[in-house]
Amino acid sequence: MKNFIKYIKSPKSDVLLFIILLILANLVVSRSYFRIDLTEPKSYSLSKGSEQVVKTLEEPLSVKVFFSDNLNAPYSSVYQYIKDILVEYKSAANSNFSYEFMDMKKGENEKAARDYGLNQIQIQELKNNEVGVKRVWMGIVLLYADRIETLDSLTSTDGLEYRITTTISNMVSTTSALAGLSGDVKLTLYATKKLADFKIIGFSQMEDEIRAAYREINKKNKNRITFEAVDPSSSEIPALVEKYGIQSLNWNDATLGQGIGAVGLVLEYGEKFSVFPVKMSRDFFGRNMITGLENLETQIEESLKSIVSKSQEVGYITGHGELGLTEQNQYGQSSESVLSKLISDRYTLKEIKLSEEEIPQSLSSVIIAGPKSSFTDEELYKIDQYVMKGGNLLVFLDPFEEKQANPYSAPTYEPVNTGLEKNLEKWGIAVQKKYVYDTNCFSQTDRQYGKMNFYVAPMMQKNTLDQKSPVTKNLGYVIFFQNAPIDVTGAKENSNARVTVLAKSSKESWTVDSNISADPRFISVPSDKSTMASENLAVLVEGKFSSAFAGKPAENSAEKSEESKKDDNSIAVSEHLSKSVQNSKIIVTGSSVLAGGKIAMFNGAQLLDAEGSQPVSMFVRNAVDYLNGEEDLCTMRTKGLSLNTLTVKSTAASNFAKYFNEIGLVVLVALAGLVVLLKIKAKKQAIRERYNPNDSRIEK
């Protein structure tokens, strides 16, 4: 023992002790996890909202990752990101969270992936100096209770944490909602059997296909769905059509006589229902056929979530020419508005008619999108008092209404006066009757006219988007359209309010209030640069405000008369609030195009997309989340999108930046290497001349 201790103390044991130290260090590191996220938006760190979701799991949640091995860039970075982020989820979660990476070289795992509904995708790869294509797996399956959700074709890390967290959250809420239902969810097929005599393609198979989809969905949802096929009588059909909007069919056939029928598929629970696009259509050759059965399982699953999950309600004011809650496509079919679809995974828009009702104070926020006609004083007062009580507003207010008599005439622009200006100006927000034009704008190349700059569509980049607000923090750019400038001088004078300019135009922008045109062919940039200045396009004001009213306006002359008849002994009741009792948030933009309004000059196209993939859609979605206290979702949704984009001044500057990155950097590295080589050679020469100047090996 003494010899061993002596050996340990001697220098001879250094190698052995070093090996032991390495082994112990590896054991410690293998059981611990430490990482520093140096990215500005913390793209590789878990958000607080994600941590909260997995901390409170009540049942086991399993995440299965189906990714092929040896993925080439940039897909390998997606795989690495998923590995890292799942470690973060595991560290933050309770014991109910687990994950597993499936070995896709095994046939049983490929079969499992297909059974879950995942599909292989094609990616390009460079092999042996040749570009080829290979099929790979890039998907995730989440299992919670009896529910299964898939995230397939994950080719980018953009918004991936948001997708994972919201999927988990929806699974948990839907499972809890299903467990707490007082009755079953009903899936009903309304189909007149007489229609089978008309030999409609797909009619005889329709019920079997729906039943098959129903059985699969019912397994995943605790068998809480019932299915029924109903052959409605001719007297019942009008009421069904009025209630659900299903398809009504009439016929007058020489053989089959006259009649009325219906086709429709409805998912219903309580007073809420969803109608699927199952109907009879005619194909190109004039044949009658049943359509709308594609991806029926997915359709039922998505509708089930919206019906049973307890989504938060957001008020939506109507009755003044606002954008509708529904819209028609080019075929005349009605569907939810793009704004409704955009926020449908967490929110439900509740229609509010101010002429008939108050704004429920239970609503955290209310949206006013593109009103065209005037509000009454009573309606404006209801909005005012809602804000005084702590309600939040999201306002899309147009300065002008664009009208066009026919497709061949130039549009005219009439000022919009709704009365909302009174409320907003009292709160320090003035939406001006002008349009903002900007040289830093959306552009496209036209075959006839070449490059066309749409000055009426300003493009905000990082330097013109607020980098602290969760609404715009991680957005690389956003394109607006036909925006009014917004003056917030009054709001800045309110010591109880905080003003944030979310988006503003560049310094090379100007305003127009007459001779308005959106067509770039008829717009010229002002030669006098002194008329140009940056303008506020979207603002956030939060805090406490003063009421725009001295008191409650009398609703009608009869009420005024009754008030005048009151004697001194009458008890006067006043519920008027002259100042805010708690903080409110008000977001205002000067264009309803941001809320899904259609752009006439682009054949009715919309900036907003229901999938939320466009930056402007993320801006709107972030605004709704922020007003409803979901700030974490804002930053989570836009992680990785904060690209350090160049502020392009000209085509020449753009080309210089492009070629400098492609060639210039290589040349600079080569020059740096040459300089270092020359310095080394000069140093060697100096040493030789100093210590051995007569060395015959040196060539002079």
C-alpha positions in Angstrom: 0.0 0.0 0.0 2.9 2.3 0.9 4.4 1.6 -2.5 1.2 2.4 -4.3 0.9 5.7 -2.5 4.5 6.5 -3.3 3.8 5.6 -6.9 0.8 7.9 -7.0 2.8 10.8 -5.6 5.7 10.2 -8.0 5.8 11.7 -11.6 5.5 8.2 -13.0 1.7 8.2 -12.2 0.9 11.3 -14.2 -0.2 9.5 -17.3 -2.4 7.1 -15.3 -4.0 9.9 -13.3 -4.6 11.9 -16.5 -6.4 8.9 -18.1 -8.5 8.5 -15.0 -9.3 12.2 -15.0 -10.5 12.0 -18.7 -12.7 9.1 -17.9 -14.4 10.8 -14.9 -14.8 14.0 -16.9 -16.5 12.1 -19.7 -18.8 10.4 -17.3 -19.8 13.8 -15.8 -20.3 15.4 -19.2 -22.4 12.5 -20.5 -24.9 13.0 -17.7 -25.1 16.8 -18.0 -26.2 19.2 -20.7 -24.9 22.7 -21.1 -25.1 25.0 -24.1 -24.9 28.7 -24.7 -27.2 30.2 -27.4 -25.4 33.2 -29.0 -28.0 33.9 -31.6 -29.8 37.3 -31.3 -33.4 35.9 -31.3 -32.3 32.9 -29.1 -33.3 30.5 -32.0 -31.9 27.5 -30.3 -33.3 28.0 -26.8 -36.7 26.9 -25.6 -39.3 29.7 -25.1 -41.1 30.1 -21.7 -44.3 29.2 -23.4 -42.9 25.9 -24.6 -41.5 25.1 -21.1 -44.9 25.7 -19.5 -46.7 23.4 -22.0 -44.5 20.4 -21.3 -44.2 21.1 -17.6 -47.9 20.5 -17.1 -48.5 17.4 -19.2 -51.1 15.2 -17.4 -50.6 12.1 -19.6 -47.6 10.5 -21.3 -46.5 12.4 -24.5 -44.2 10.5 -26.9 -42.3 12.1 -29.7 -41.1 9.8 -32.5 -38.6 11.3 -35.0 -38.5 9.7 -38.4 -35.4 11.2 -40.1 -33.1 9.5 -42.6 -29.4 9.3 -41.9 -26.6 11.1 -43.7 -28.7 14.0 -44.9 -26.8 16.6 -46.9 -26.9 20.4 -46.1 -29.1 22.2 -45.5 -31.3 19.3 -44.3 -28.7 18.0 -41.9 -29.1 21.3 -39.9 -32.8 20.5 -39.5 -32.0 17.1 -38.0 -29.4 18.6 -35.6 -31.9 21.4 -34.6 -34.5 18.8 -33.8 -32.0 16.8 -31.7 -31.1 19.9 -29.8 -34.6 21.3 -29.3 -35.9 17.9 -28.0 -33.2 17.8 -25.4 -34.4 21.3 -24.3 -38.0 20.0 -24.2 -36.9 17.0 -22.1 -35.0 19.2 -19.7 -38.0 21.5 -19.1 -40.7 18.8 -19.1 -42.1 16.6 -16.3 -41.8 12.8 -16.3 -44.5 12.4 -18.9 -42.3 13.6 -21.8 -40.2 11.3 -23.9 -38.7 11.1 -27.4 -37.1 8.6 -29.7 -35.2 8.7 -32.9 -36.2 5.9 -35.2 -33.6 4.0 -37.2 -34.9 4.4 -40.8 -32.6 1.7 -42.1 -35.0 -0.8 -40.5 -38.0 -1.9 -42.6 -40.4 -2.0 -39.6 -39.7 1.7 -38.9 -40.4 2.7 -42.5 -43.7 0.7 -42.3 -44.5 2.5 -39.0 -43.8 5.9 -40.6 -46.2 5.1 -43.5 -48.9 3.8 -41.0 -48.7 7.1 -39.2 -49.3 8.9 -42.5 -45.8 10.2 -43.1 -44.4 10.4 -46.7 -41.0 10.4 -48.1 -39.8 13.5 -49.9 -37.3 14.1 -52.6 -34.2 16.2 -52.0 -31.2 16.9 -54.1 -27.7 15.6 -53.2 -24.3 16.1 -54.7 -22.5 12.8 -55.1 -19.4 12.0 -57.2 -19.6 15.5 -58.6 -23.1 14.8 -59.9 -26.4 16.2 -58.7 -28.9 13.5 -58.0 -32.2 13.1 -56.2 -32.9 10.8 -53.3 -36.0 10.0 -51.2 -35.8 10.6 -47.5 -37.9 10.7 -44.4 -38.2 14.0 -42.6 -41.1 13.8 -40.2 -42.2 13.8 -36.5 -45.1 11.9 -34.9 -46.5 13.1 -31.5 -48.6 10.7 -29.4 -50.7 11.9 -26.5 -53.4 9.8 -24.8 -55.4 8.4 -27.8 -54.4 11.2 -30.1 -51.8 11.2 -32.9 -50.5 14.2 -34.7 -47.8 14.4 -37.4 -45.4 17.1 -38.6 -44.2 16.0 -42.0 -41.8 17.3 -44.6 -39.7 19.3 -42.1 -37.2 20.8 -44.5 -36.6 24.0 -42.6 -36.2 25.1 -38.9 -38.3 28.2 -39.4 -41.1 28.3 -36.8 -40.5 24.6 -35.9 -40.6 25.1 -32.2 -43.8 27.0 -32.6 -45.3 24.2 -34.6 -44.3 21.6 -32.1 -45.5 23.5 -29.0 -48.8 24.5 -30.5 -49.4 21.0 -31.7 -48.8 19.7 -28.2 -51.0 22.4 -26.7 -53.8 21.6 -29.1 -53.5 17.8 -28.4 -53.7 18.5 -24.7 -56.7 20.9 -24.9 -58.6 18.7 -27.3 -58.0 15.6 -25.2 -59.2 17.5 -22.1 -62.2 18.8 -23.9 -63.2 15.4 -25.2 -62.9 13.9 -21.8 -65.2 16.7 -20.4 -67.9 16.5 -23.1 -71.4 16.0 -21.8 -72.4 14.2 -25.0 -71.0 12.8 -28.2 -69.9 14.7 -31.2 -72.3 13.9 -34.2 -71.1 13.3 -37.7 -74.2 13.3 -40.0 -74.4 12.6 -43.7 -77.5 14.1 -45.3 -78.0 12.4 -48.7 -81.3 11.9 -50.5 -81.3 8.3 -51.6 -83.4 9.1 -54.7 -80.2 10.7 -56.1 -78.8 7.3 -56.7 -81.2 6.9 -59.6 -79.3 9.6 -61.5 -76.1 7.5 -61.6 -74.0 10.3 -60.0 -70.4 9.2 -60.0 -69.2 8.4 -56.5 -72.7 8.6 -54.9 -73.0 4.9 -54.1 -69.5 4.8 -52.6 -69.9 8.1 -50.6 -71.3 6.7 -47.4 -68.7 3.8 -47.3 -65.8 6.3 -47.7 -67.2 8.5 -45.0 -67.7 5.6 -42.6 -64.1 4.4 -43.2 -62.8 7.9 -42.3 -65.1 8.1 -39.3 -63.9 4.8 -37.9 -60.3 5.9 -38.1 -61.0 9.3 -36.5 -63.2 7.8 -33.8 -60.4 5.5 -32.7 -58.1 8.5 -32.1 -60.7 10.4 -30.1 -61.9 8.1 -27.3 -64.9 6.9 -29.4 -66.7 10.2 -28.7 -68.0 10.6 -32.2 -71.2 9.1 -33.5 -72.1 8.7 -37.2 -75.5 8.7 -38.9 -76.6 8.7 -42.5 -79.9 10.5 -42.9 -82.3 10.5 -45.9 -84.1 13.8 -45.4 -87.7 14.3 -46.5 -88.5 17.0 -49.0 -90.2 19.0 -46.2 -87.0 18.9 -44.0 -84.6 19.9 -46.7 -85.3 23.7 -46.7 -84.7 23.9 -43.0 -81.5 21.9 -43.2 -80.2 24.1 -46.0 -81.0 27.3 -44.0 -79.4 26.0 -40.9 -76.2 24.3 -42.2 -75.8 25.7 -45.8 -75.6 22.2 -47.3 -76.2 21.7 -51.0 -79.8 21.6 -52.2 -80.7 19.9 -55.5 -83.8 20.1 -57.7 -84.8 17.9 -60.6 -87.5 17.6 -63.2 -86.9 14.4 -65.1 -89.2 12.8 -67.6 -88.7 9.4 -66.1 -88.1 10.2 -62.4 -90.5 13.2 -62.2 -90.0 16.3 -60.0 -88.2 16.4 -56.7 -85.9 18.0 -54.3 -82.8 16.5 -52.6 -79.8 17.4 -50.5 -76.2 16.4 -50.1 -74.0 17.4 -47.2 -71.7 16.3 -44.4 -72.0 18.0 -41.0 -69.9 17.6 -37.8 -71.9 19.0 -34.8 -71.6 19.4 -31.0 -74.1 21.6 -29.1 -74.6 24.8 -31.0 -71.3 24.6 -32.9 -71.0 22.8 -36.2 -68.7 22.5 -39.2 -69.9 21.7 -42.8 -67.6 19.8 -45.2 -67.4 20.5 -48.9 -69.1 17.2 -49.8 -71.4 17.9 -52.7 -72.4 17.1 -56.3 -70.4 18.9 -59.0 -70.0 18.7 -62.8 -66.7 17.8 -64.4 -65.3 19.2 -67.6 -67.3 16.7 -69.7 -70.6 17.6 -67.9 -70.8 14.5 -65.8 -72.3 14.7 -62.3 -70.0 13.5 -59.6 -69.5 13.7 -55.8 -66.6 15.8 -54.7 -65.1 16.9 -51.4 -64.1 13.4 -50.1 -60.4 14.0 -50.5 -58.3 14.0 -47.3 -61.6 13.4 -45.4 -59.8 12.2 -42.2 -57.7 15.4 -42.0 -60.8 17.5 -42.7 -62.8 15.9 -39.9 -59.8 16.0 -37.5 -59.3 19.8 -38.0 -63.0 20.5 -37.7 -63.2 18.4 -34.5 -60.4 20.6 -32.9 -62.2 23.8 -33.7 -65.5 22.5 -32.4 -64.5 20.9 -29.1 -61.4 22.8 -28.1 -61.9 25.8 -25.9 -60.4 28.4 -28.2 -60.3 32.0 -27.0 -62.9 34.4 -28.5 -61.9 37.6 -30.1 -64.5 40.2 -30.9 -65.1 41.3 -34.5 -67.2 44.4 -35.1 -69.5 44.3 -38.1 -72.3 46.5 -39.6 -70.2 49.3 -41.1 -68.9 47.8 -44.3 -66.0 46.0 -42.5 -64.3 43.0 -44.1 -66.7 40.0 -43.8 -66.2 37.0 -41.6 -66.8 34.9 -44.7 -65.7 35.5 -48.3 -66.5 34.1 -51.7 -64.0 32.5 -54.1 -64.0 32.9 -57.8 -66.7 30.1 -58.1 -69.1 31.9 -55.8 -68.5 29.4 -52.9 -68.4 30.8 -49.4 -65.8 30.1 -46.8 -64.2 31.6 -43.7 -62.3 34.8 -44.2 -58.5 34.5 -44.5 -58.2 36.3 -41.2 -60.5 33.8 -39.5 -58.4 30.9 -40.9 -55.1 32.6 -39.9 -56.0 32.7 -36.2 -58.3 29.7 -36.1 -55.9 27.4 -34.3 -56.2 29.5 -31.1 -58.9 32.0 -31.6 -62.5 32.2 -32.7 -63.9 35.5 -34.1 -67.1 36.5 -32.4 -69.3 38.8 -34.4 -70.4 41.9 -32.5 -73.2 44.2 -33.8 -72.8 47.4 -31.8 -76.3 48.6 -32.8 -77.7 45.6 -30.9 -75.3 44.7 -28.1 -72.5 45.8 -25.9 -69.0 44.5 -26.2 -68.6 41.7 -23.7 -65.9 42.6 -21.2 -64.9 38.9 -21.1 -63.3 39.5 -24.5 -59.6 40.3 -24.2 -59.5 42.0 -27.6 -61.7 43.3 -30.4 -60.8 43.7 -34.1 -62.2 46.5 -36.3 -61.2 45.8 -39.9 -61.8 48.3 -42.7 -65.1 50.0 -41.8 -66.5 52.2 -44.6 -69.6 53.8 -43.1 -70.1 55.9 -40.0 -70.5 54.6 -36.5 -73.3 56.2 -34.3 -72.3 58.0 -31.2 -73.8 55.2 -29.2 -71.6 52.7 -31.0 -68.5 54.8 -30.6 -69.3 55.1 -26.9 -69.5 51.4 -26.5 -66.0 51.1 -28.0 -64.8 53.9 -25.8 -66.0 52.3 -22.6 -64.7 48.9 -23.5 -61.2 50.5 -23.7 -61.7 52.4 -20.5 -62.4 49.1 -18.7 -59.1 47.6 -20.0 -60.2 46.1 -23.4 -57.7 45.9 -26.2 -58.2 47.0 -29.8 -56.7 46.0 -33.2 -57.8 48.6 -35.8 -57.3 48.4 -39.6 -58.5 51.8 -40.8 -58.4 52.9 -44.4 -58.0 56.6 -45.3 -59.8 56.1 -48.6 -62.3 53.8 -50.3 -61.2 52.6 -53.7 -64.0 52.5 -56.2 -63.9 51.4 -59.9 -66.9 51.7 -62.2 -65.6 49.1 -64.6 -62.3 47.1 -65.3 -61.3 49.6 -67.9 -61.6 52.8 -66.0 -59.2 54.3 -63.5 -60.2 53.8 -59.8 -61.4 56.8 -57.7 -60.5 57.3 -54.1 -63.1 58.7 -51.7 -62.2 59.7 -48.1 -63.5 57.3 -45.4 -65.1 59.0 -42.4 -66.3 56.5 -39.8 -66.3 58.5 -36.6 -63.6 56.2 -35.1 -61.2 59.0 -35.8 -62.8 60.9 -32.8 -62.0 58.1 -30.4 -58.5 57.4 -31.7 -57.6 61.1 -31.8 -58.7 61.5 -28.2 -56.3 58.6 -27.3 -53.5 60.4 -29.2 -53.7 58.4 -32.5 -54.5 60.3 -35.7 -54.9 58.3 -38.9 -54.4 60.9 -41.7 -56.3 61.0 -45.0 -53.2 60.3 -47.1 -51.4 57.4 -48.7 -47.7 56.7 -48.1 -45.5 56.1 -51.1 -42.0 54.8 -50.6 -39.0 54.2 -52.8 -38.1 51.2 -50.7 -41.0 49.1 -51.9 -42.2 45.9 -53.5 -41.1 45.7 -57.2 -41.5 43.2 -60.0 -40.4 42.9 -63.6 -43.0 43.4 -66.4 -42.3 42.2 -69.9 -43.5 45.4 -71.4 -42.5 48.0 -68.9 -39.4 46.4 -67.3 -38.9 46.8 -63.6 -41.9 48.4 -61.9 -41.7 49.9 -58.4 -45.0 49.7 -56.5 -44.4 52.8 -54.4 -47.8 52.2 -52.7 -46.4 49.0 -51.2 -43.7 50.0 -48.7 -41.3 47.3 -47.7 -40.2 47.5 -44.1 -36.9 45.9 -43.1 -35.2 45.5 -39.8 -34.1 49.2 -39.6 -37.8 50.3 -40.0 -39.4 47.6 -37.8 -39.2 47.9 -34.0 -36.6 45.4 -32.7 -37.9 45.3 -29.1 -41.6 44.7 -29.5 -42.6 41.0 -29.7 -44.9 41.8 -32.6 -42.0 42.8 -34.9 -38.8 41.7 -33.1 -37.7 38.8 -35.3 -39.3 39.8 -38.6 -36.8 40.3 -41.4 -39.2 42.3 -43.6 -42.9 43.1 -44.0 -44.7 44.5 -47.0 -47.7 46.8 -46.5 -50.1 48.2 -49.1 -52.0 51.5 -49.4 -51.2 52.6 -45.9 -52.1 55.9 -44.3 -49.6 57.7 -42.1 -50.3 57.7 -38.4 -49.5 60.6 -36.1 -48.9 59.7 -32.5 -47.8 63.0 -31.1 -50.8 63.2 -28.8 -50.2 59.7 -27.4 -46.6 60.6 -26.6 -47.9 63.5 -24.5 -49.9 61.1 -22.4 -47.7 60.3 -19.4 -49.8 57.2 -18.6 -49.2 55.6 -22.0 -46.3 54.1 -23.9 -45.9 54.5 -27.6 -44.2 52.0 -29.9 -43.9 52.6 -33.6 -44.1 49.0 -34.9 -43.4 49.8 -38.5 -42.5 52.9 -40.4 -41.5 53.8 -44.0 -38.0 54.7 -45.1 -36.7 58.2 -45.1 -37.3 58.3 -48.9 -41.1 58.2 -48.7 -43.7 60.8 -49.2 -47.5 61.2 -48.8 -50.3 61.9 -51.3 -53.8 63.1 -50.6 -55.0 64.0 -54.1 -54.5 62.8 -57.7 -54.0 59.3 -56.2 -52.9 56.3 -58.2 -51.6 52.9 -57.2 -50.3 52.2 -60.8 -46.5 52.8 -60.8 -46.7 54.0 -64.4 -48.4 57.1 -63.2 -46.3 57.8 -60.2 -43.1 59.9 -60.2 -40.7 60.3 -57.3 -40.6 63.9 -56.0 -37.5 65.8 -57.2 -37.6 67.9 -54.0 -36.1 65.5 -51.4 -37.2 67.9 -48.6 -40.7 66.7 -49.0 -39.6 63.1 -48.1 -39.7 61.8 -44.6 -40.2 58.5 -42.7 -43.9 57.9 -41.8 -45.5 55.7 -39.1 -47.5 52.9 -40.6 -48.3 50.7 -37.6 -48.3 51.8 -34.0 -48.9 50.3 -30.6 -50.1 52.5 -27.7 -50.5 50.9 -24.3 -51.5 52.3 -21.0 -54.4 54.4 -19.6 -56.5 56.8 -21.6 -59.1 59.5 -21.2 -62.6 58.9 -22.5 -63.6 60.5 -25.8 -67.0 61.3 -24.3 -68.1 63.6 -21.5 -70.9 61.2 -20.7 -73.2 58.5 -22.1 -74.9 59.8 -25.3 -78.7 59.6 -25.2 -79.8 56.7 -27.5 -83.0 58.3 -28.7 -85.3 61.3 -28.3 -87.6 59.3 -26.1 -84.8 58.7 -23.6 -83.9 62.3 -23.7 -87.5 63.2 -22.9 -87.7 60.8 -20.0 -84.4 62.2 -18.6 -85.9 65.8 -18.8 -89.0 64.7 -16.8 -87.0 63.4 -13.8 -87.5 65.6 -10.8 -85.0 66.3 -8.0 -86.0 63.2 -6.1 -85.1 60.9 -8.9 -82.1 58.6 -8.5 -79.6 59.2 -11.2 -77.4 56.3 -12.2 -74.1 56.9 -14.0 -71.8 54.1 -15.2 -69.7 56.4 -17.4 -65.9 56.1 -17.0 -64.0 59.2 -17.8 -60.6 57.6 -17.5 -59.2 54.1 -17.8 -59.5 51.9 -14.8 -56.8 49.5 -16.1 -54.2 49.4 -18.9 -55.3 48.8 -22.4 -53.4 48.0 -25.7 -54.3 49.6 -29.0 -52.7 48.6 -32.3 -53.6 50.7 -35.3 -52.5 50.3 -38.9 -53.7 52.5 -41.8 -54.8 49.8 -44.2 -57.4 47.0 -44.2 -55.4 45.1 -46.8 -53.4 43.8 -43.9 -56.5 42.2 -42.5 -57.3 40.3 -45.7 -58.6 43.0 -47.9 -58.4 42.3 -51.6 -56.1 44.3 -53.9 -58.0 45.3 -57.1 -54.9 46.0 -59.2 -53.7 42.5 -58.6 -57.0 40.8 -59.6 -58.2 40.5 -56.0 -55.1 39.0 -54.6 -54.5 39.2 -50.8 -51.3 40.0 -48.8 -52.6 37.8 -46.0 -52.3 34.0 -46.3 -54.3 31.6 -44.2 -51.2 29.4 -43.5 -49.4 32.3 -41.9 -46.2 31.8 -44.0 -45.9 35.4 -45.2 -44.2 38.0 -43.0 -47.3 40.2 -43.1 -49.4 37.3 -41.8 -47.0 36.7 -39.0 -47.2 40.4 -38.2 -51.0 40.3 -37.9 -50.9 37.0 -36.0 -48.4 38.4 -33.6 -50.5 41.5 -33.1 -53.5 39.3 -32.1 -51.4 37.2 -29.8 -49.9 40.3 -28.2 -53.3 41.8 -27.4 -54.4 38.5 -25.9 -51.4 38.2 -23.6 -49.5 35.5 -25.6 -46.2 37.4 -26.1 -44.2 34.1 -26.0 -46.0 32.8 -29.1 -44.9 35.9 -31.0 -41.2 35.4 -30.5 -41.6 31.6 -30.8 -43.3 31.9 -34.2 -40.7 34.2 -35.7 -37.5 32.5 -34.4 -34.9 32.2 -37.1 -36.7 34.7 -39.4 -34.6 37.7 -38.3 -32.2 37.7 -41.3 -29.7 40.5 -41.6 -31.0 41.6 -44.9 -29.2 44.3 -46.9 -30.9 47.7 -47.3 -30.7 47.9 -51.1 -30.2 51.4 -52.5 -29.8 50.6 -56.2 -29.3 47.7 -58.6 -25.6 48.5 -58.8 -25.2 48.3 -55.0 -27.1 45.0 -55.1 -24.9 43.5 -57.8 -21.8 44.7 -56.0 -22.9 43.0 -52.8 -23.7 39.8 -54.7 -20.4 39.5 -56.6 -18.4 40.6 -53.6 -19.8 37.7 -51.6 -19.2 35.3 -54.5 -15.8 36.4 -55.6 -14.5 39.3 -53.5 -14.2 37.3 -50.3 -12.1 34.6 -52.1 -9.9 37.2 -53.6 -9.4 38.9 -50.2 -8.4 35.5 -48.6 -6.0 34.8 -51.4 -4.4 38.3 -51.0 -4.2 37.9 -47.2 -2.4 34.6 -47.7 0.0 36.2 -50.2 0.8 39.0 -47.7 1.4 36.5 -44.9 3.7 34.4 -47.2 5.7 37.5 -48.2 6.1 38.5 -44.6 7.3 35.1 -43.6 9.8 35.1 -46.5 11.0 38.6 -45.5 11.4 37.6 -41.9 13.5 34.6 -42.9 15.7 36.8 -45.1 16.2 39.3 -42.3 17.3 36.5 -39.9 19.8 35.1 -42.4 21.3 38.5 -43.1 21.7 39.2 -39.4 23.2 35.9 -38.3 24.9 34.5 -41.4 25.1 37.2 -44.1 27.9 35.3 -45.9 25.9 32.1 -46.3 26.7 30.9 -49.8 23.4 29.2 -50.2 21.6 32.5 -50.3 21.0 33.9 -53.8 21.7 37.6 -54.1 
